[in-house]
Amino acid sequence: MKQKRVMAIVVGIDEIVGIVAYKVDGQTVIENVITQHRRGTIEQDTEDFFDLYGEEDAWIGCVYEGALRAICMETPQMEVGDQYSFAKREGFRAFDSEDAPVAIDYASRPSKNGMLLLIVALNNKDGRGMAKAIQRGQGHIKVITYWPEPLAHSRGREESMLFIYPETDGVRVSLWSDTFCIANELVTEEVVDILQACDKLIKQGENWRIPYPKGVAITGFKGDVEAMYEDVFTRYGALEQEAVHLVGKGTDYNSESMIHEMAMGLAKRILLYVE
């Protein structure tokens, strides 16, 4: 049975990609992929995009391209109110050197000695601008998340995963457990540096009983990724994208595009709320 349609909007540096999706018998179906070039601010570009292609009756999710700002720590067990206060305080302390004001969010889950607390930061101006743009178009926002969290949904939300992708200032290597970014490091694009970072993050994860990664996802690079990072795939194995069914203009989905995959993962996340 076809369920409620959702729309995932990904604002990249050069383009905006929107994916419209729904579920049939537990399978994600992509029925439309829309792409538009960036011209101005995140707020203006998002508003223009939604005015042209928005789905007012769909739940909306948004994410914009930017540096990963996340820290994960083990803490004693805390009540929800104490978690909130602690995360805000530690988040602002950790990211107080940012050029622009940030919004702090957090998530928690049990660990062997108490709880794991994930604290993330988003550029406050861009996040609010994106929300205002959608709201002016009468869109129903369900999720505004941080880059590259939707990849965890596109690759299966495994208990342990490695993600490697380019950022403006280098290559980001990150270790994930389900949708938790356990640890991350920015390195050069040299294979030896990436392998060292992977080993370092895996050892850090072992302290919190995160198992050896099921595989690595390397995305967002130009050229033959399998050839470029053959040694990384050989050591950790490849983490494949989850299958989706394409219909109509959904056949424009490009599984080799990081922005397309980000939108797919975000759509899968929003669909969790309508099951």
C-alpha distance (Angstrom), angle and dihedral (degrees) to the residues before:
residue distance angle dihedral
M1 . . .
K2 3.81 . .
Q3 3.79 113.6 .
K4 3.79 135.1 -160.0
R5 3.80 115.9 -50.3
V6 3.81 119.3 -120.0
M7 3.79 132.4 -165.5
A8 3.81 124.9 -144.2
I9 3.81 116.4 -162.8
V10 3.81 120.2 -164.8
V11 3.80 118.2 -172.0
G12 3.79 109.5 -157.3
I13 3.79 128.4 -177.8
D14 3.81 93.3 -96.2
E15 3.81 105.2 16.8
I16 3.77 146.6 21.4
V17 3.78 119.3 -131.0
G18 3.78 124.1 -166.4
I19 3.79 125.9 -170.4
V20 3.79 124.8 -166.2
A21 3.80 113.2 -157.7
Y22 3.78 144.5 162.3
K23 3.79 137.8 177.7
V24 3.78 130.6 -108.2
D25 3.80 117.9 -173.8
G26 3.78 90.9 -19.9
Q27 3.83 95.1 -50.3
T28 3.80 121.8 118.2
V29 3.80 112.0 -123.7
I30 3.82 120.7 -163.9
E31 3.80 109.4 -156.1
N32 3.80 101.0 170.3
V33 3.81 139.7 23.0
I34 3.81 117.6 -169.9
T35 3.80 125.3 -172.3
Q36 3.80 128.7 -171.5
H37 3.81 130.4 173.1
R38 3.80 119.4 -115.9
R39 3.81 117.8 -111.8
G40 3.79 108.8 162.3
T41 3.78 143.8 -5.8
I42 3.81 122.9 -16.5
E43 3.81 90.1 -109.9
Q44 3.80 95.7 50.2
D45 3.79 95.1 41.3
T46 3.81 92.0 48.1
E47 3.80 91.3 48.7
D48 3.82 91.9 49.2
F49 3.80 90.7 47.7
F50 3.79 94.0 49.5
D51 3.81 92.7 45.5
L52 3.81 89.1 57.4
Y53 3.79 102.6 35.5
G54 3.79 108.4 10.7
E55 3.79 124.0 137.3
E56 3.80 106.9 -142.9
D57 3.80 93.3 -176.3
A58 3.82 93.2 49.9
W59 3.77 130.2 83.9
I60 3.81 108.3 -110.2
G61 3.79 130.7 -142.9
C62 3.81 125.4 -173.0
V63 3.78 137.9 -169.3
Y64 3.80 131.0 166.5
E65 3.77 130.6 -154.3
G66 3.76 115.9 -99.9
A67 3.79 146.3 120.1
L68 3.81 116.4 -56.7
R69 3.79 109.4 -106.9
A70 3.79 107.5 -176.3
I71 3.79 138.8 127.3
C72 3.79 127.9 -173.4
M73 3.78 123.8 -160.8
E74 3.77 140.3 170.2
T75 3.81 115.0 -118.8
P76 3.79 137.8 169.0
Q77 3.80 115.0 -87.7
M78 3.83 110.8 -77.4
E79 3.78 137.2 -175.6
V80 3.80 116.5 -108.6
G81 3.80 93.9 -102.3
D82 3.79 91.8 51.0
Q83 3.81 90.5 47.4
Y84 3.79 90.1 54.4
S85 3.81 93.9 49.6
F86 3.80 93.2 44.4
A87 3.82 93.4 47.7
K88 3.80 93.0 49.3
R89 3.79 92.5 48.4
E90 3.81 95.9 45.0
G91 3.80 92.5 40.8
F92 3.77 95.0 54.1
R93 3.80 90.1 44.2
A94 3.81 92.1 51.5
F95 3.79 95.3 45.6
D96 3.81 101.4 32.1
S97 3.81 91.1 114.4
E98 3.82 92.4 64.1
D99 3.81 116.5 124.1
A100 3.80 91.9 -130.1
P101 3.84 132.1 37.0
V102 3.80 113.0 -89.3
A103 3.78 134.9 -149.2
I104 3.80 114.2 -133.8
D105 3.80 124.3 -143.4
Y106 3.79 131.3 169.5
A107 3.80 145.9 -170.0
S108 3.80 130.7 -163.8
R109 3.77 140.6 -162.6
P110 3.83 137.2 172.1
S111 3.81 120.9 -80.3
K112 3.80 134.6 -178.6
N113 3.82 93.9 -89.8
G114 3.79 101.8 29.1
M115 3.78 122.0 -55.1
L116 3.78 142.7 -28.6
L117 3.78 113.0 -124.6
L118 3.81 119.1 -161.2
I119 3.81 114.5 -162.2
V120 3.80 120.4 -170.4
A121 3.78 133.2 -178.9
L122 3.80 129.5 -149.7
N123 3.78 128.2 -170.0
N124 3.80 100.2 -97.0
K125 3.80 97.2 -147.6
D126 3.81 95.2 49.3
G127 3.80 93.7 44.9
R128 3.78 93.6 49.9
G129 3.79 91.7 43.6
M130 3.77 91.5 53.4
A131 3.81 91.8 48.8
K132 3.81 93.0 48.5
A133 3.81 91.4 49.2
I134 3.80 92.8 54.3
Q135 3.80 93.3 43.0
R136 3.80 91.7 52.5
G137 3.79 86.8 56.2
Q138 3.83 90.3 52.3
G139 3.79 91.2 -111.9
H140 3.79 120.9 155.3
I141 3.81 108.1 -127.4
K142 3.78 114.3 -152.3
V143 3.82 101.9 164.6
I144 3.80 138.2 19.8
T145 3.78 106.4 178.6
Y146 3.79 140.2 172.5
W147 3.81 130.0 -99.4
P148 3.06 122.3 -68.7
E149 3.84 100.3 4.4
P150 3.84 94.7 109.3
L151 3.82 89.5 65.8
A152 3.80 88.0 70.8
H153 3.81 87.8 63.0
S154 3.79 94.2 44.5
R155 3.82 92.4 54.3
G156 3.78 99.0 46.8
R157 3.83 106.8 -90.7
E158 3.80 91.3 -99.7
E159 3.79 122.8 -173.9
S160 3.79 89.6 -108.8
M161 3.83 128.8 16.8
L162 3.80 138.1 160.3
F163 3.82 121.3 -142.9
I164 3.79 124.5 -167.4
Y165 3.79 122.3 -177.2
P166 3.82 139.2 144.2
E167 3.78 125.6 -94.3
T168 3.79 128.8 -176.1
D169 3.80 93.7 -92.1
G170 3.80 101.7 35.5
V171 3.79 142.7 -51.4
R172 3.79 120.9 -40.7
V173 3.80 117.0 -141.8
S174 3.80 115.1 -169.9
L175 3.80 138.2 174.6
W176 3.80 117.6 -144.2
S177 3.78 134.9 -169.8
D178 3.80 109.0 -164.2
T179 3.83 100.2 -50.0
F180 3.82 95.6 -22.5
C181 3.80 118.4 106.4
I182 3.79 97.0 -143.8
A183 3.81 96.7 -176.6
N184 3.79 139.8 -18.4
E185 3.78 141.1 -172.3
L186 3.81 136.2 -170.0
V187 3.83 113.1 -133.7
T188 3.79 140.6 157.1
E189 3.81 121.9 -81.2
E190 3.81 91.1 -105.9
V191 3.79 112.6 120.8
V192 3.81 93.4 -133.1
D193 3.83 91.1 55.6
I194 3.80 92.0 47.6
L195 3.82 92.5 49.7
Q196 3.80 91.2 48.9
A197 3.79 90.4 50.3
C198 3.82 91.5 49.4
D199 3.82 91.3 52.2
K200 3.79 91.2 47.5
L201 3.81 94.0 50.7
I202 3.81 93.4 45.2
K203 3.82 90.3 53.9
Q204 3.78 89.4 49.6
G205 3.79 89.8 51.2
E206 3.81 91.2 50.9
N207 3.79 88.4 64.7
W208 3.82 86.6 65.4
R209 3.83 94.4 40.8
I210 3.81 93.6 -104.6
P211 3.84 104.8 158.9
Y212 3.78 126.2 -128.8
P213 3.82 109.8 -70.3
K214 3.77 118.4 -88.7
G215 3.81 88.0 -142.1
V216 3.79 147.2 -44.8
A217 3.80 129.4 -96.0
I218 3.81 115.0 -153.8
T219 3.79 113.1 -174.1
G220 3.80 143.2 150.3
F221 3.82 97.0 49.0
K222 3.79 126.7 122.5
G223 3.78 117.7 -124.7
D224 3.78 133.2 22.7
V225 3.80 103.0 -23.5
E226 3.81 94.0 -175.5
A227 3.79 90.4 57.0
M228 3.81 95.2 40.5
Y229 3.78 94.5 52.1
E230 3.78 102.4 24.5
D231 3.81 91.8 133.9
V232 3.81 91.2 55.0
F233 3.81 92.9 50.7
T234 3.81 90.5 45.1
R235 3.79 92.0 55.4
Y236 3.81 99.8 41.5
G237 3.79 107.3 17.7
A238 3.79 127.0 -127.3
L239 3.80 122.1 -69.8
E240 3.80 106.1 -146.2
Q241 3.78 127.5 -146.1
E242 3.77 117.0 -104.2
A243 3.79 115.3 -103.8
V244 3.80 120.3 -99.6
H245 3.79 130.4 -176.7
L246 3.81 116.1 -124.1
V247 3.80 123.8 -150.4
G248 3.81 133.1 168.6
K249 3.80 112.4 -17.7
G250 3.78 87.6 -6.6
T251 3.81 85.6 88.1
D252 3.83 85.7 78.4
Y253 3.80 87.7 73.9
N254 3.82 109.9 122.8
S255 3.80 111.5 -155.9
E256 3.83 90.5 -167.6
S257 3.82 92.5 60.6
M258 3.79 114.5 90.2
I259 3.82 91.4 -151.7
H260 3.80 91.6 51.7
E261 3.79 90.8 48.2
M262 3.79 90.4 47.2
A263 3.81 89.4 54.5
M264 3.80 91.3 47.5
G265 3.79 91.8 51.4
L266 3.79 91.5 46.8
A267 3.81 90.7 50.9
K268 3.80 89.6 51.8
R269 3.79 89.7 51.1
I270 3.82 93.6 51.7
L271 3.79 90.4 47.1
L272 3.80 88.5 61.4
Y273 3.80 87.3 71.6
V274 3.80 94.5 55.9
E275 3.80 97.9 49.4
